[in-house]
């Protein structure tokens, strides 16, 4: 299936409906109550998530790397919609452990080796807001590893905060549907820095191009990047 730049709105909703119908016989059945997330926390509207998922739907047996904390709801949602393999990175737990143990200086080296996937073996990466917690050397180390792991034309989706989001604590992103994500705060000793500028993000992900960029109502910059090709200006 090829989705053109005009396949938005009703076109994408129709595609999701057809995809769900076509793949329903292959859907995994979650254990009773094991994949449900508490319905607390605000919900934000994502403009790029549906495009990210639509891209993965064009790939045969896609591999999705999720850098956020484990979410049974998300694993079930992605598995049912895409019949994909979901790899959980949970970078925030790794960072929290390094901070608590006093090994902050080792974070860049750790992240450069954290994901040992073969080159060009991953179709999509969900960053969520992980980069809000990384100093520049650590962010660059992780970016280099992720760009290497992405397949040609692979997709990467991230949420990048502003100075207004600086705080202590973390957020779990729970997908409600292809356009809405629930933000569930949880206790952590990590500090959200939110200091990366657009030009810094693009420089870190050398080899990727901007496919879509949006400013969400809560102030987050939502960016969808693709590997290879020609990019476009950030809106």
TIKESE-543565 format. One record per residue: residue in three letters; x negated, y, z of N, C-alpha, C in turn. Coordinates in steps of 0.05 Angstrom, whole numbers, plus 5000, padded with zeros to 4 digits. Atoms other than C-alpha are relative to their C-alpha. Layout:
[pt 'ALA'; [X; Y; Z]; [X; Y; Z]; [X; Y; Z]],
...
//
This chain:
[pt 'UNK'; [4983; 4976; 5000]; [5000; 5000; 5000]; [4982; 5025; 5000]],
[pt 'UNK'; [5015; 4975; 5001]; [4974; 5069; 4983]; [5019; 5022; 5009]],
[pt 'UNK'; [4985; 4978; 4990]; [4999; 5129; 5022]; [4988; 5026; 4991]],
[pt 'UNK'; [5010; 4975; 5010]; [4991; 5196; 4988]; [5002; 5021; 5021]],
[pt 'UNK'; [4999; 4978; 4981]; [4982; 5263; 5023]; [5028; 5009; 5006]],
[pt 'UNK'; [4972; 4991; 4995]; [5057; 5275; 5016]; [5017; 4980; 5015]],
[pt 'UNK'; [4985; 5020; 4986]; [5077; 5212; 5053]; [5002; 5006; 5030]],
[pt 'UNK'; [4996; 4992; 4973]; [5098; 5247; 5117]; [5030; 5000; 5006]],
[pt 'UNK'; [4971; 4998; 4993]; [5164; 5256; 5155]; [5015; 4975; 4995]],
[pt 'UNK'; [4983; 5023; 5005]; [5217; 5209; 5129]; [4985; 4978; 4986]],
[pt 'UNK'; [5015; 5020; 5014]; [5167; 5174; 5084]; [4984; 4982; 5020]],
[pt 'UNK'; [5015; 5016; 4981]; [5123; 5153; 5143]; [5018; 4985; 5018]],
[pt 'UNK'; [4981; 5014; 4983]; [5183; 5136; 5186]; [5010; 4975; 4986]],
[pt 'UNK'; [4991; 5023; 5016]; [5208; 5091; 5130]; [4979; 4978; 4999]],
[pt 'UNK'; [5022; 5019; 5001]; [5139; 5059; 5125]; [4998; 4984; 5026]],
[pt 'UNK'; [5002; 5013; 4975]; [5137; 5044; 5199]; [5023; 4980; 5004]],
[pt 'UNK'; [4977; 5018; 4998]; [5207; 5013; 5196]; [4996; 4975; 4983]],
[pt 'UNK'; [5005; 5023; 5017]; [5188; 4969; 5137]; [4978; 4982; 5011]],
[pt 'UNK'; [5022; 5016; 4989]; [5122; 4948; 5169]; [5009; 4984; 5024]],
[pt 'UNK'; [4990; 5015; 4977]; [5156; 4928; 5234]; [5017; 4977; 4991]],
[pt 'UNK'; [4982; 5022; 5010]; [5208; 4888; 5196]; [4984; 4978; 4987]],
[pt 'UNK'; [5016; 5020; 5015]; [5157; 4854; 5151]; [4983; 4983; 5019]],
[pt 'UNK'; [5019; 5015; 4984]; [5111; 4833; 5208]; [5013; 4988; 5025]],
[pt 'UNK'; [4988; 5010; 4976]; [5162; 4815; 5261]; [4995; 4971; 5006]],
[pt 'UNK'; [5005; 5028; 4994]; [5153; 4739; 5253]; [4973; 4994; 5013]],
[pt 'UNK'; [5027; 5005; 4990]; [5079; 4747; 5271]; [4995; 5014; 5027]],
[pt 'UNK'; [5004; 4985; 4975]; [5090; 4790; 5333]; [4994; 4982; 5023]],
[pt 'UNK'; [5005; 5015; 4975]; [5058; 4764; 5397]; [5021; 5007; 5020]],
[pt 'UNK'; [4980; 4996; 4979]; [5106; 4756; 5454]; [4986; 5005; 5027]],
[pt 'UNK'; [5013; 4994; 4975]; [5081; 4791; 5517]; [5012; 4985; 5023]],
[pt 'UNK'; [4989; 5012; 4976]; [5088; 4758; 5585]; [5020; 5019; 5013]],
[pt 'UNK'; [4979; 4984; 4989]; [5149; 4782; 5622]; [4989; 5020; 5020]],
[pt 'UNK'; [5008; 4979; 4982]; [5135; 4849; 5654]; [4971; 5007; 5001]],
[pt 'UNK'; [5029; 4996; 4998]; [5060; 4844; 5642]; [4989; 5024; 4985]],
[pt 'UNK'; [5011; 4979; 5017]; [5054; 4899; 5590]; [5014; 5026; 5004]],
[pt 'UNK'; [4985; 4976; 4997]; [5100; 4952; 5617]; [4985; 5020; 5017]],
[pt 'UNK'; [5014; 4979; 4985]; [5071; 5018; 5640]; [5021; 5017; 5015]],
[pt 'UNK'; [4981; 4982; 4986]; [5105; 5063; 5692]; [5006; 5024; 4983]],
[pt 'UNK'; [4991; 4978; 5017]; [5145; 5118; 5657]; [4997; 5027; 5015]],
[pt 'UNK'; [5005; 4974; 4987]; [5112; 5176; 5694]; [4979; 5015; 4983]],
[pt 'UNK'; [5019; 4983; 5015]; [5071; 5234; 5667]; [5014; 5013; 4976]],
[pt 'UNK'; [4988; 4986; 5023]; [5087; 5284; 5611]; [4995; 4985; 4974]],
[pt 'UNK'; [5003; 5012; 5027]; [5096; 5264; 5538]; [4993; 5022; 4981]],
[pt 'UNK'; [5008; 4981; 5020]; [5060; 5301; 5482]; [5006; 4989; 4973]],
[pt 'UNK'; [4995; 5008; 5028]; [5077; 5300; 5408]; [4974; 5000; 4985]],
[pt 'UNK'; [5024; 5003; 5016]; [5020; 5275; 5365]; [5007; 5002; 4971]],
[pt 'UNK'; [4995; 4998; 5029]; [5018; 5296; 5292]; [4981; 4982; 4985]],
[pt 'UNK'; [5020; 5016; 5015]; [4957; 5254; 5274]; [5002; 4970; 5006]],
[pt 'UNK'; [4999; 5028; 4993]; [4972; 5188; 5309]; [5014; 4983; 4979]],
[pt 'UNK'; [4986; 5016; 5019]; [5023; 5166; 5258]; [4984; 4996; 4974]],
[pt 'UNK'; [5018; 5002; 5023]; [4973; 5180; 5202]; [4978; 4980; 5005]],
[pt 'UNK'; [5021; 5020; 4992]; [4920; 5140; 5239]; [5012; 4972; 4998]],
[pt 'UNK'; [4988; 5027; 5001]; [4968; 5081; 5247]; [5008; 4992; 4972]],
[pt 'UNK'; [4993; 5006; 5028]; [4992; 5087; 5175]; [4976; 4990; 4985]],
[pt 'UNK'; [5025; 5009; 5013]; [4920; 5081; 5151]; [4993; 4972; 5008]],
[pt 'UNK'; [5007; 5027; 4991]; [4907; 5020; 5194]; [5019; 4979; 4988]],
[pt 'UNK'; [4980; 5018; 5011]; [4971; 4989; 5166]; [4993; 4992; 4971]],
[pt 'UNK'; [5007; 5007; 5027]; [4939; 4988; 5097]; [4976; 4981; 4999]],
[pt 'UNK'; [5023; 5017; 4999]; [4880; 4946; 5121]; [5009; 4972; 5008]],
[pt 'UNK'; [4993; 5027; 4992]; [4884; 4870; 5124]; [4987; 4992; 5026]],
[pt 'UNK'; [5010; 5008; 4973]; [4877; 4845; 5196]; [4980; 5021; 5011]],
[pt 'UNK'; [5019; 4979; 4991]; [4848; 4912; 5220]; [4989; 4995; 5028]],
[pt 'UNK'; [5013; 5001; 4973]; [4801; 4918; 5280]; [5001; 5028; 5011]],
[pt 'UNK'; [4996; 4974; 4987]; [4818; 4974; 5328]; [4984; 5001; 5026]],
[pt 'UNK'; [5016; 4996; 4976]; [4769; 4999; 5381]; [5012; 5023; 5016]],
[pt 'UNK'; [4987; 4981; 4982]; [4804; 5035; 5439]; [4981; 5006; 5023]],
[pt 'UNK'; [5019; 4992; 4980]; [4756; 5074; 5483]; [5012; 5007; 5027]],
[pt 'UNK'; [4987; 4993; 4975]; [4808; 5089; 5536]; [5003; 4977; 5019]],
[pt 'UNK'; [4995; 5021; 4981]; [4828; 5049; 5598]; [5020; 4980; 4988]],
[pt 'UNK'; [4982; 5020; 5009]; [4865; 4984; 5587]; [5029; 5008; 5004]],
[pt 'UNK'; [4972; 4996; 4998]; [4939; 4992; 5573]; [5014; 4976; 4987]],
[pt 'UNK'; [4986; 5023; 5011]; [4982; 4930; 5565]; [5021; 5009; 4979]],
[pt 'UNK'; [4980; 4990; 5019]; [5036; 4972; 5531]; [4987; 5007; 4973]],
[pt 'UNK'; [5013; 4993; 5025]; [4986; 4998; 5479]; [4992; 4975; 4985]],
[pt 'UNK'; [5009; 5025; 5013]; [4957; 4929; 5464]; [5024; 4986; 4986]],
[pt 'UNK'; [4976; 5012; 5012]; [5027; 4902; 5453]; [5011; 5016; 4977]],
[pt 'UNK'; [4989; 4983; 5022]; [5049; 4961; 5411]; [4983; 4997; 4975]],
[pt 'UNK'; [5017; 5002; 5023]; [4988; 4959; 5366]; [5001; 4972; 4987]],
[pt 'UNK'; [4998; 5027; 5010]; [4992; 4883; 5360]; [5025; 4995; 4984]],
[pt 'UNK'; [4975; 5004; 5013]; [5065; 4883; 5341]; [5002; 5016; 4974]],
[pt 'UNK'; [4997; 4982; 5024]; [5060; 4941; 5292]; [4980; 4993; 4978]],
[pt 'UNK'; [5022; 5003; 5020]; [4994; 4924; 5258]; [4989; 4972; 4998]],
[pt 'UNK'; [5012; 5027; 4999]; [4978; 4851; 5275]; [4970; 5003; 5000]],
[pt 'UNK'; [5029; 4994; 5000]; [4909; 4878; 5291]; [4986; 4989; 5024]],
[pt 'UNK'; [5017; 5007; 4977]; [4852; 4859; 5337]; [4993; 5025; 5015]],
[pt 'UNK'; [5005; 4976; 4984]; [4847; 4909; 5394]; [4976; 4994; 5019]],
[pt 'UNK'; [5023; 5002; 4982]; [4780; 4918; 5429]; [5001; 5023; 5020]],
[pt 'UNK'; [4998; 4979; 4979]; [4782; 4956; 5495]; [4972; 5008; 5009]],
[pt 'UNK'; [5026; 4990; 4992]; [4722; 5000; 5509]; [4998; 5010; 5029]],
[pt 'UNK'; [4999; 4989; 4973]; [4743; 5034; 5574]; [4975; 5015; 5008]],
[pt 'UNK'; [5024; 4985; 4995]; [4686; 5084; 5572]; [5001; 5015; 5026]],
[pt 'UNK'; [4998; 4984; 4976]; [4713; 5124; 5630]; [4993; 4984; 5025]],
[pt 'UNK'; [5008; 5017; 4977]; [4704; 5065; 5678]; [4970; 4997; 5001]],
[pt 'UNK'; [5030; 5002; 5001]; [4632; 5058; 5654]; [4988; 5026; 5011]],
[pt 'UNK'; [5011; 4975; 4991]; [4620; 5132; 5665]; [5003; 5004; 5030]],
[pt 'UNK'; [4994; 4997; 4971]; [4652; 5131; 5734]; [4980; 4983; 5016]],
[pt 'UNK'; [5019; 5017; 4985]; [4607; 5073; 5755]; [4972; 5013; 5000]],
[pt 'UNK'; [5026; 4987; 5001]; [4544; 5109; 5731]; [4998; 5024; 5019]],
[pt 'UNK'; [5000; 4977; 4983]; [4563; 5172; 5768]; [4999; 4992; 5030]],
[pt 'UNK'; [4999; 5009; 4972]; [4580; 5135; 5833]; [4973; 4988; 5009]],
[pt 'UNK'; [5025; 5013; 4994]; [4514; 5096; 5830]; [4976; 5019; 4997]],
[pt 'UNK'; [5022; 4981; 5002]; [4473; 5159; 5816]; [4983; 4995; 4975]],
[pt 'UNK'; [5015; 5006; 5024]; [4452; 5137; 5746]; [5009; 5017; 4976]],
[pt 'UNK'; [4990; 4982; 5021]; [4476; 5197; 5707]; [4980; 5003; 4977]],
[pt 'UNK'; [5020; 4997; 5021]; [4411; 5204; 5669]; [4999; 4976; 4980]],
[pt 'UNK'; [5001; 5024; 5017]; [4420; 5133; 5641]; [5024; 4998; 4981]],
[pt 'UNK'; [4975; 5002; 5016]; [4488; 5147; 5609]; [4995; 5001; 4970]],
[pt 'UNK'; [5005; 5000; 5029]; [4462; 5167; 5539]; [4989; 4973; 4990]],
[pt 'UNK'; [5011; 5025; 5009]; [4420; 5104; 5534]; [5020; 4977; 5002]],
[pt 'UNK'; [4980; 5021; 4996]; [4476; 5061; 5561]; [5021; 5001; 4977]],
[pt 'UNK'; [4980; 4997; 5021]; [4527; 5089; 5510]; [4989; 4993; 4973]],
[pt 'UNK'; [5011; 5007; 5026]; [4479; 5079; 5452]; [5000; 4970; 4995]],
[pt 'UNK'; [5000; 5029; 5002]; [4480; 5005; 5467]; [5026; 4987; 5009]],
[pt 'UNK'; [4975; 5011; 4988]; [4550; 4998; 5496]; [5016; 4984; 4980]],
[pt 'UNK'; [4984; 5013; 5021]; [4583; 4978; 5430]; [4982; 4987; 4980]],
[pt 'UNK'; [5019; 5015; 5016]; [4543; 4924; 5395]; [5013; 4987; 4976]],
[pt 'UNK'; [4987; 5011; 5024]; [4591; 4913; 5337]; [4982; 5002; 4976]],
[pt 'UNK'; [5015; 4998; 5025]; [4562; 4898; 5269]; [5006; 5026; 4986]],
[pt 'UNK'; [4996; 4976; 5016]; [4553; 4956; 5223]; [5024; 4997; 4982]],
[pt 'UNK'; [4976; 5000; 5018]; [4617; 4974; 5185]; [5019; 4976; 5007]],
[pt 'UNK'; [4983; 5022; 4991]; [4659; 4924; 5226]; [5026; 5008; 5013]],
[pt 'UNK'; [4976; 4990; 4987]; [4713; 4968; 5256]; [5016; 5019; 4982]],
[pt 'UNK'; [4983; 4984; 5018]; [4772; 4999; 5219]; [5009; 5027; 5012]],
[pt 'UNK'; [4990; 4976; 4987]; [4795; 5050; 5271]; [4989; 5002; 5028]],
[pt 'UNK'; [5009; 4995; 4973]; [4771; 5082; 5335]; [5019; 5021; 5013]],
[pt 'UNK'; [4984; 4981; 4984]; [4815; 5116; 5388]; [4982; 5011; 5022]],
[pt 'UNK'; [5017; 4987; 4980]; [4773; 5165; 5427]; [5016; 5010; 5024]],
[pt 'UNK'; [4984; 4986; 4981]; [4831; 5196; 5465]; [4985; 5025; 5010]],
[pt 'UNK'; [5013; 4976; 4990]; [4799; 5249; 5511]; [4972; 4994; 5012]],
[pt 'UNK'; [5025; 5009; 4988]; [4734; 5211; 5527]; [4978; 5022; 4998]],
[pt 'UNK'; [5022; 4981; 5004]; [4689; 5266; 5499]; [5002; 5025; 5019]],
[pt 'UNK'; [4998; 4979; 4981]; [4716; 5316; 5549]; [4983; 4995; 5025]],
[pt 'UNK'; [5015; 5007; 4976]; [4676; 5279; 5602]; [4970; 4995; 4995]],
[pt 'UNK'; [5028; 5006; 5007]; [4610; 5272; 5565]; [4984; 5025; 4996]],
[pt 'UNK'; [5019; 4980; 5007]; [4550; 5317; 5565]; [4990; 4995; 4972]],
[pt 'UNK'; [5007; 5002; 5028]; [4521; 5330; 5496]; [4983; 4977; 4993]],
[pt 'UNK'; [5017; 5023; 5008]; [4465; 5278; 5496]; [5016; 4974; 5001]],
[pt 'UNK'; [4984; 5024; 4998]; [4514; 5224; 5518]; [5021; 4999; 4977]],
[pt 'UNK'; [4981; 4999; 5022]; [4566; 5247; 5467]; [4987; 4993; 4974]],
[pt 'UNK'; [5014; 5005; 5025]; [4515; 5245; 5411]; [4993; 4971; 4998]],
[pt 'UNK'; [5007; 5029; 5001]; [4492; 5175; 5430]; [5024; 4983; 4993]],
[pt 'UNK'; [4976; 5015; 5005]; [4563; 5149; 5430]; [5009; 5004; 4971]],
[pt 'UNK'; [4991; 4994; 5028]; [4580; 5184; 5364]; [4984; 4984; 4980]],
[pt 'UNK'; [5017; 5014; 5019]; [4521; 5153; 5328]; [5008; 4971; 4999]],
[pt 'UNK'; [4992; 5028; 4999]; [4542; 5083; 5351]; [5027; 4996; 4987]],
[pt 'UNK'; [4973; 5003; 5012]; [4615; 5094; 5330]; [5000; 5004; 4970]],
[pt 'UNK'; [5002; 4995; 5029]; [4598; 5122; 5261]; [4988; 4975; 4987]],
[pt 'UNK'; [5012; 5025; 5011]; [4554; 5061; 5249]; [5020; 4977; 4999]],
[pt 'UNK'; [4981; 5023; 4998]; [4609; 5013; 5271]; [5024; 5003; 4980]],
[pt 'UNK'; [4977; 4995; 5017]; [4663; 5045; 5227]; [4995; 4990; 4971]],
[pt 'UNK'; [5001; 5008; 5028]; [4677; 5014; 5159]; [5003; 5024; 4982]],
[pt 'UNK'; [4996; 4978; 5019]; [4676; 5058; 5096]; [5030; 5008; 5000]],
[pt 'UNK'; [4973; 4988; 4999]; [4738; 5103; 5098]; [5014; 4993; 5027]],
[pt 'UNK'; [4989; 5005; 4974]; [4749; 5081; 5171]; [5010; 5026; 5013]],
[pt 'UNK'; [4987; 4977; 4988]; [4789; 5128; 5216]; [4993; 5002; 5030]],
[pt 'UNK'; [5006; 4995; 4972]; [4774; 5159; 5284]; [5018; 5023; 5010]],
[pt 'UNK'; [4981; 4980; 4990]; [4825; 5197; 5326]; [4991; 5008; 5028]],
[pt 'UNK'; [5008; 4991; 4974]; [4806; 5241; 5385]; [5016; 5025; 5009]],
[pt 'UNK'; [4988; 4976; 4988]; [4836; 5294; 5432]; [4979; 5015; 5015]],
[pt 'UNK'; [5022; 4984; 4988]; [4789; 5350; 5452]; [5013; 5024; 5015]],
[pt 'UNK'; [4988; 4980; 4984]; [4808; 5396; 5509]; [4986; 5027; 4998]],
[pt 'UNK'; [5010; 4973; 4998]; [4796; 5469; 5522]; [4990; 5006; 5028]],
[pt 'UNK'; [5009; 4993; 4973]; [4768; 5506; 5582]; [5023; 4998; 5021]],
[pt 'UNK'; [4977; 5002; 4981]; [4839; 5504; 5612]; [5003; 4972; 5011]],
[pt 'UNK'; [4996; 5028; 4991]; [4833; 5428; 5619]; [4978; 4991; 5019]],
[pt 'UNK'; [5021; 5008; 4982]; [4771; 5429; 5664]; [5012; 4993; 5028]],
[pt 'UNK'; [4989; 5010; 4974]; [4787; 5388; 5727]; [4986; 4974; 5007]],
[pt 'UNK'; [5009; 5026; 4991]; [4771; 5326; 5767]; [5022; 4980; 4996]],
[pt 'UNK'; [4980; 5020; 5005]; [4807; 5262; 5748]; [5003; 4993; 4971]],
[pt 'UNK'; [4998; 5010; 5028]; [4825; 5223; 5685]; [5029; 4996; 4992]],
[pt 'UNK'; [4973; 5004; 5011]; [4884; 5209; 5640]; [5000; 4975; 4983]],
[pt 'UNK'; [4995; 5023; 5017]; [4910; 5145; 5610]; [5021; 5008; 4979]],
[pt 'UNK'; [4981; 4994; 5022]; [4944; 5153; 5542]; [5016; 4975; 4993]],
[pt 'UNK'; [4982; 5023; 5005]; [5004; 5107; 5534]; [5018; 5008; 4976]],
[pt 'UNK'; [4985; 4994; 5025]; [5035; 5105; 5464]; [5029; 4993; 5004]],
[pt 'UNK'; [4971; 5004; 4998]; [5111; 5114; 5466]; [5010; 4991; 4972]],
[pt 'UNK'; [4994; 5007; 5027]; [5119; 5111; 5390]; [4979; 5013; 4982]],
[pt 'UNK'; [5021; 4990; 5017]; [5080; 5133; 5328]; [4995; 5030; 5001]],
[pt 'UNK'; [5004; 4971; 4998]; [5089; 5207; 5345]; [4999; 5010; 5029]],
[pt 'UNK'; [4999; 4990; 4972]; [5091; 5210; 5422]; [4982; 4983; 5018]],
[pt 'UNK'; [5018; 5013; 4981]; [5040; 5194; 5476]; [5005; 5010; 5028]],
[pt 'UNK'; [4996; 4992; 4972]; [5052; 5194; 5551]; [4973; 5002; 5013]],
[pt 'UNK'; [5025; 4995; 4986]; [4996; 5223; 5594]; [5003; 4992; 5029]],
[pt 'UNK'; [4997; 5010; 4973]; [4988; 5184; 5658]; [4974; 5006; 5016]],
[pt 'UNK'; [5024; 4994; 4985]; [4938; 5216; 5707]; [4993; 4978; 5020]],
[pt 'UNK'; [5007; 5019; 4979]; [4898; 5171; 5752]; [4974; 5011; 5014]],
[pt 'UNK'; [5022; 4990; 4984]; [4846; 5184; 5807]; [4973; 4991; 4989]],
[pt 'UNK'; [5028; 5006; 5009]; [4773; 5187; 5787]; [4982; 5023; 5010]],
[pt 'UNK'; [5019; 4980; 4992]; [4711; 5224; 5809]; [4988; 5015; 4977]],
[pt 'UNK'; [5011; 4988; 5023]; [4695; 5244; 5738]; [5010; 5029; 4996]],
[pt 'UNK'; [4992; 4972; 5005]; [4696; 5318; 5718]; [5004; 5004; 4970]],
[pt 'UNK'; [4994; 4993; 5028]; [4729; 5340; 5653]; [4986; 5027; 4994]],
[pt 'UNK'; [5015; 4976; 5007]; [4682; 5390; 5620]; [5015; 5017; 4979]],
[pt 'UNK'; [4984; 4987; 5021]; [4722; 5408; 5557]; [4984; 5024; 4988]],
[pt 'UNK'; [5016; 4978; 5010]; [4666; 5449; 5526]; [4991; 4997; 4971]],
[pt 'UNK'; [5009; 5004; 5027]; [4656; 5420; 5456]; [5015; 5018; 4980]],
[pt 'UNK'; [4988; 4984; 5021]; [4668; 5467; 5398]; [5004; 4983; 4975]],
[pt 'UNK'; [4995; 5015; 5025]; [4694; 5444; 5330]; [4975; 4994; 4985]],
[pt 'UNK'; [5025; 5005; 5015]; [4626; 5453; 5297]; [4982; 4979; 5013]],
[pt 'UNK'; [5016; 5019; 4986]; [4593; 5412; 5351]; [5011; 4972; 4996]],
[pt 'UNK'; [4988; 5026; 5004]; [4643; 5355; 5343]; [4993; 4990; 4972]],
[pt 'UNK'; [5006; 5009; 5028]; [4632; 5353; 5267]; [4971; 4993; 4997]],
[pt 'UNK'; [5028; 5006; 5002]; [4557; 5355; 5276]; [4993; 4973; 5013]],
[pt 'UNK'; [5005; 5026; 4986]; [4559; 5296; 5325]; [5009; 4977; 4983]],
[pt 'UNK'; [4989; 5022; 5016]; [4601; 5254; 5277]; [4991; 5004; 4971]],
[pt 'UNK'; [5010; 4997; 5027]; [4556; 5264; 5217]; [5006; 4975; 4984]],
[pt 'UNK'; [4991; 5023; 5016]; [4581; 5220; 5161]; [5030; 4997; 4999]],
[pt 'UNK'; [4971; 5000; 5000]; [4654; 5232; 5178]; [5010; 5026; 4990]],
[pt 'UNK'; [4987; 4976; 5010]; [4701; 5283; 5147]; [5026; 5005; 5015]],
[pt 'UNK'; [4975; 4993; 4987]; [4760; 5320; 5176]; [5023; 4993; 4981]],
[pt 'UNK'; [4976; 5006; 5015]; [4825; 5289; 5150]; [5023; 5018; 5009]],
[pt 'UNK'; [4979; 4983; 4989]; [4873; 5326; 5196]; [4991; 5011; 5027]],
[pt 'UNK'; [5006; 4987; 4974]; [4866; 5374; 5255]; [5024; 5018; 5008]],
[pt 'UNK'; [4977; 4985; 4990]; [4921; 5403; 5298]; [4995; 5010; 5028]],
[pt 'UNK'; [5001; 4990; 4972]; [4927; 5446; 5360]; [5027; 4993; 5013]],
[pt 'UNK'; [4976; 5009; 4986]; [4977; 5413; 5407]; [5010; 5022; 5019]],
[pt 'UNK'; [4988; 4980; 4983]; [5024; 5452; 5451]; [4987; 5002; 5027]],
[pt 'UNK'; [5014; 4999; 4975]; [4984; 5434; 5513]; [4972; 5010; 4998]],
[pt 'UNK'; [5027; 4988; 5004]; [4921; 5464; 5483]; [4979; 4981; 4990]],
[pt 'UNK'; [5019; 5019; 5010]; [4886; 5400; 5461]; [4997; 5003; 4970]],
[pt 'UNK'; [5005; 5002; 5029]; [4854; 5398; 5392]; [5000; 4971; 4992]],
[pt 'UNK'; [4997; 5028; 5010]; [4876; 5334; 5358]; [4987; 4998; 4973]],
[pt 'UNK'; [5015; 5003; 5025]; [4828; 5311; 5304]; [5000; 4972; 4990]],
[pt 'UNK'; [5002; 5026; 5014]; [4832; 5254; 5254]; [4977; 5002; 4980]],
[pt 'UNK'; [5024; 5000; 5017]; [4765; 5239; 5221]; [4999; 4974; 4984]],
[pt 'UNK'; [5003; 5023; 5017]; [4750; 5191; 5164]; [4971; 4997; 4991]],
[pt 'UNK'; [5027; 5005; 5008]; [4685; 5159; 5142]; [4996; 5002; 4970]],
[pt 'UNK'; [5006; 4997; 5028]; [4658; 5182; 5075]; [5019; 5020; 4987]],
[pt 'UNK'; [4983; 4982; 5015]; [4689; 5227; 5022]; [4995; 5029; 5007]],
[pt 'UNK'; [5003; 4972; 4996]; [4699; 5302; 5024]; [5020; 5010; 5020]],
[pt 'UNK'; [4982; 4990; 4979]; [4728; 5338; 5084]; [5015; 5025; 4991]],
[pt 'UNK'; [4986; 4975; 5005]; [4772; 5399; 5089]; [4997; 5018; 5024]],
[pt 'UNK'; [5002; 4982; 4977]; [4772; 5461; 5134]; [5018; 4992; 5023]],
[pt 'UNK'; [4983; 5005; 4977]; [4799; 5453; 5205]; [5022; 5021; 5001]],
[pt 'UNK'; [4978; 4981; 4998]; [4867; 5484; 5213]; [5006; 5006; 5030]],
//
